[in-house]
Amino acid sequence: MTTITKGLMAVVTLEMNISNRNLSGSNSSEEIRKAVEKCVSSFSSTLDVSRKNITHLTEEIYKQPDIKHFHLEGNAISMIPEDLFQKLPHLVWLDLRFNKITALPPGIGYHRQLKTLLLERNPIKELPTELGSLTALTALNLRHCPLEFPPKDIIEKGLKSILCFLRASGNDRLLSIEPATSETAPVEKLNLSELLQSSLDVSDDWPNEEEKLRFQKLKEEIIKNEEEFLADQRLSAIHDLTKAQENHGKNRELYSESAGLCRCPKLHHVVLITSATMP
């Protein structure tokens, strides 16, 4: 292949990539525009652009600043606009599951209405300290997020500990104000009991019956996933326990044999010689 041919192929590839990005951007804008128009025409407080292959959010979403339920699950969004939480001040439910989000903007700390935040299956490694300022937050879904901050032991203690840790980190204070473990629930439990129960309380003003049914379906899906996850954990724990017991039994047998040999060294020596010299 000549240098000229390689150069032409590189140009064609670059043009195709640019074209694909433009097409993706156009698709995102079009899908969001249609969803906003539907939301406005139906006087709904729910904006649903889930599973539309959206790669980024456009200014169109701000044409409906009164939305309370924002569904973005199952897209390819990698970044949340810095001003989203300031321009959508009435959000109570934000579903960002199954995207490519790596960070949340610090502006989230200005929000005072958000009660349910779903982040499952996003490659996010750090939660912003500003998240600790969300005084209304009652449900946080973090399943399968490779979080490094807050640390795992804080996350396992539950939502109250997470928010407390983030506030303390943001204020550069000691963690002595962290609530006792007995007062908190694990995040995985929040995905079920607190996420589901508190969200139903949160949404006394569901826009319509369809939205309530949608939430019910989501609840059942999360419960099913959680039950499968816990079942796998139980099986793994039983397997490990069984293996440990087997190893313990073998160790006891070896210990008994060793103790017997220690008590009768001469007899053992005789037996060994006899067994080795008998025809």
C-alpha positions in Angstrom: 0.0 0.0 0.0 1.5 3.3 -1.1 1.9 6.3 1.2 -0.7 8.2 -0.9 -3.2 5.4 -0.5 -2.7 5.3 3.2 -3.1 9.1 3.4 -6.4 8.9 1.5 -7.7 6.2 3.7 -6.8 8.2 6.8 -8.7 11.2 5.4 -11.8 9.1 4.6 -11.7 7.6 8.1 -11.5 11.0 9.7 -14.4 12.3 7.6 -16.5 9.3 8.6 -15.8 9.8 12.3 -16.7 13.5 12.0 -19.9 12.5 10.1 -20.8 9.9 12.8 -20.3 12.5 15.5 -22.4 15.0 13.7 -25.1 12.4 13.1 -25.0 11.4 16.8 -25.3 15.0 17.9 -28.2 15.6 15.5 -29.9 12.4 16.8 -29.5 13.5 20.4 -30.9 17.0 19.6 -33.9 15.5 17.7 -34.8 12.9 20.3 -34.7 15.5 23.1 -36.7 18.0 21.1 -39.5 15.4 20.4 -39.5 14.4 24.1 -39.8 18.0 25.2 -42.6 18.7 22.8 -44.5 15.7 24.0 -44.0 16.7 27.6 -45.2 20.3 26.9 -48.2 19.2 24.9 -49.4 16.7 27.5 -48.8 19.1 30.4 -46.6 16.4 32.0 -43.9 16.9 34.6 -42.1 13.8 33.3 -39.4 14.0 30.6 -38.6 10.6 29.2 -35.6 10.2 26.8 -34.5 6.8 28.0 -32.9 4.3 25.5 -32.7 6.8 22.6 -28.9 6.4 22.0 -28.4 10.0 23.2 -24.7 11.0 23.6 -25.2 14.4 25.2 -27.9 16.7 26.6 -28.9 19.8 24.7 -30.4 23.1 25.7 -33.8 21.8 24.6 -34.3 20.2 28.0 -34.4 23.7 29.6 -37.6 24.6 27.7 -39.4 22.6 30.3 -37.9 23.8 33.6 -40.8 22.5 35.7 -40.1 18.8 35.1 -40.0 16.6 38.2 -39.2 13.2 36.8 -36.3 12.9 34.3 -35.6 9.5 32.7 -32.2 9.2 30.9 -31.6 5.5 31.4 -29.9 3.4 28.8 -28.1 6.0 26.7 -24.5 6.9 26.0 -24.2 10.1 27.9 -20.8 10.8 29.3 -21.2 14.2 30.9 -24.0 16.1 32.8 -24.1 19.8 32.0 -22.8 22.1 34.7 -26.0 24.1 35.0 -28.5 21.2 34.8 -29.4 21.2 38.5 -29.7 25.0 38.6 -32.0 25.1 35.5 -34.1 22.2 36.6 -34.8 23.1 40.2 -38.0 21.0 40.6 -36.4 17.6 39.9 -37.3 14.9 42.4 -36.4 11.9 40.4 -33.3 11.6 38.1 -32.6 8.2 36.4 -29.1 8.1 34.9 -28.6 4.3 35.0 -26.7 2.5 32.2 -24.8 5.5 30.7 -21.1 6.5 30.5 -21.1 9.2 33.1 -17.7 9.6 34.8 -18.5 12.6 37.1 -21.4 14.6 38.5 -21.1 18.4 38.3 -20.5 20.4 41.6 -23.7 22.3 40.8 -25.7 19.3 42.1 -25.1 20.8 45.6 -27.4 23.7 44.9 -30.4 21.4 44.4 -33.0 21.3 47.2 -35.7 19.0 45.7 -33.9 15.9 44.4 -35.0 12.9 46.3 -34.1 9.9 44.1 -30.8 9.6 42.2 -30.1 6.4 40.1 -26.5 6.0 39.0 -26.3 2.2 38.4 -23.8 1.0 35.8 -21.9 4.2 35.2 -18.1 4.3 35.2 -18.1 7.0 37.9 -15.2 6.8 40.4 -15.9 9.8 42.6 -19.0 11.4 44.1 -18.7 15.2 44.4 -18.5 16.5 48.0 -21.3 18.8 47.0 -23.7 15.8 46.9 -23.6 15.9 50.7 -25.6 19.1 50.6 -28.7 17.4 49.1 -30.8 17.5 52.2 -33.9 16.1 50.4 -32.1 13.0 49.0 -33.7 9.8 50.4 -32.6 7.2 47.8 -29.3 6.6 46.0 -28.6 3.8 43.6 -24.9 3.0 43.2 -24.9 -0.6 42.0 -22.0 -1.6 39.8 -20.3 1.8 39.9 -16.5 1.5 40.4 -16.4 4.1 43.1 -13.2 5.0 44.9 -14.5 8.0 46.8 -16.2 7.7 49.2 -14.3 4.5 50.2 -16.1 1.2 50.1 -16.6 1.0 53.9 -18.5 4.3 53.9 -20.7 3.2 51.0 -21.6 -0.1 52.7 -22.9 1.8 55.7 -25.6 3.5 53.6 -26.9 6.8 52.5 -26.7 8.8 55.7 -23.0 7.9 56.1 -22.3 8.7 52.5 -23.8 12.2 52.7 -22.2 12.8 56.1 -18.8 11.7 54.7 -19.1 14.0 51.7 -20.2 17.0 53.8 -17.2 16.4 56.2 -14.8 16.0 53.3 -16.2 19.2 51.7 -15.7 21.1 54.9 -12.4 19.5 55.6 -13.7 18.4 59.0 -13.1 15.2 61.0 -15.6 12.4 60.5 -16.5 12.3 64.2 -20.0 13.5 63.4 -20.7 10.4 61.3 -23.9 8.6 62.5 -23.6 5.3 64.2 -23.8 2.2 62.0 -27.0 1.1 63.7 -28.8 4.2 62.5 -27.9 3.6 58.8 -29.0 1.2 56.2 -26.7 -0.4 53.6 -26.9 1.2 50.1 -28.1 -2.1 48.7 -31.0 -2.1 51.1 -31.7 1.5 50.1 -32.0 0.2 46.5 -34.9 -1.8 47.8 -36.8 -0.7 50.9 -35.8 2.9 51.2 -35.5 3.6 47.4 -38.9 2.0 46.8 -40.8 3.0 49.9 -39.5 6.5 50.2 -39.9 7.2 46.5 -43.5 6.3 46.7 -43.9 8.7 49.5 -42.0 11.3 47.5 -44.2 10.9 44.5 -47.6 11.6 45.9 -48.0 13.9 42.9 -47.3 11.2 40.2 -48.3 12.9 37.0 -50.5 10.0 35.9 -51.3 6.3 36.4 -48.8 5.3 33.6 -45.9 6.9 35.5 -46.9 5.1 38.7 -47.0 1.8 36.8 -43.6 2.6 35.3 -42.2 3.1 38.8 -43.8 -0.2 39.9 -42.1 -2.0 37.1 -38.7 -0.4 38.0 -39.2 -1.5 41.6 -39.8 -5.1 40.6 -36.8 -5.1 38.3 -34.5 -3.8 41.0 -35.9 -6.3 43.5 -35.3 -9.2 41.1 -31.8 -8.1 40.4 -31.1 -7.7 44.1 -32.5 -11.1 44.9 -30.3 -12.7 42.2 -27.3 -10.8 43.6 -27.9 -11.9 47.1 -28.6 -15.5 46.1 -25.2 -15.6 44.3 -23.6 -14.2 47.4 -25.2 -16.8 49.6 -24.2 -19.6 47.4 -20.6 -18.3 47.3 -20.6 -18.0 51.1 -21.9 -21.5 51.5 -19.3 -22.9 49.1 -16.5 -21.0 51.0 -17.9 -22.2 54.3 -18.1 -25.9 53.1 -14.6 -25.7 51.8 -13.3 -24.2 55.0 -15.0 -26.9 57.0 -13.5 -29.6 54.8 -10.0 -28.1 55.2 -10.6 -27.8 58.9 -11.5 -31.5 59.1 -8.4 -32.5 57.2 -6.3 -30.3 59.4 -7.8 -32.0 62.5 -7.0 -35.5 61.1 -3.4 -34.5 60.3 -3.1 -32.9 63.7 -4.4 -36.1 65.4 -2.0 -38.3 63.4 0.9 -36.0 64.2 0.0 -35.9 67.9 -0.2 -39.7 68.0 3.2 -40.0 66.4 4.6 -37.6 68.9 3.3 -39.6 71.8 4.7 -43.0 70.4 7.8 -42.2 68.5 9.4 -45.6 69.0 6.4 -47.6 68.0 6.0 -45.5 64.9 9.6 -46.2 64.1 9.1 -49.9 64.4 6.0 -49.9 62.3 7.8 -48.0 59.6 10.7 -50.4 59.5 8.4 -53.5 59.6 6.3 -52.3 56.8 9.3 -51.5 54.7 11.1 -54.8 55.3 8.2 -57.3 55.1 8.1 -59.4 52.0 
